[in-house]
Amino acid sequence: MFVPCDRGGGSAALDFKGFTLLMPAVSVGNVGQLAIDLVISTLDMTKAGYFYTDCLVPMVGNNPYATAEENSTELSINAEVYSLPSKKLVVLQIRSPFIKNKYRPFCESLLSWVKSSNCARVVLLSSSHAYQRDDEQLLGTPLRYLLTPDLEKAVGGCMKELNWKEMEKVAAYPGISDTDKILHIPGGGITKLLFTESCSEGIQMAVLLKFCSEGDNIPDAFILVNYLNEWLQLIKSEVSTSNSSTDPSSQWKIPSSWRLLFGSGLPPALF
């Protein structure tokens, strides 16, 4: 349920007609969430409200995008919505993991909101375990995309012009039969379920994902957000995702909360 910032409560539907909804999957390395942080921080997006749900682990914290002492004490919760009307962009940031067996209720609630708010399309940023790739997926770029049939009609040609690589289907029974192929996104969290539900409900959705491993996933987030930017052109950029050695940090604004990404460090008094 979406609760706007400027109201006392309720499920009033803020109209995002024609907007693109950008959101992360809570997936391996939290790459999608880190990429969303970069988008919100760089575009200086305004908080529009909250996505109230009992499907996520509850949490509360300080403003992750604080730029001064005055706004550092603002509170943030597990699912918040930011908007940028000038670019017809709305962003849902998710900051906590899913409660067990709550994937499906969350997807149903989210897609219901997408319909009621009149969003034109959904872009899901995700990731998948690098070590579980098959032979074909080991070749070339570690970036992949998926489009629902309804979005394929609209932007399929654009993806081909960008020379992007579609997520391969893999054998359902490896070593036994290679004819039965399925979509397999290990470590992708809600990615597969949300994508298949969007296909069946006629919602325009794109999934952009990167194969990665757990660790310092900041470089993965920069690569994924640059991949997104090749398509949506959120900021002017000359960085190409085909060259992962390009310094990606020059154009995206790192949020203040990233200073604590790996903890606050060891107290000097220990030594």
Order of alpha helices (4+ residues) and beta strands (2+ residues): beta-beta-alpha-beta-beta-alpha-beta-beta-beta-alpha-beta-beta-alpha-beta-beta-alpha-beta-alpha
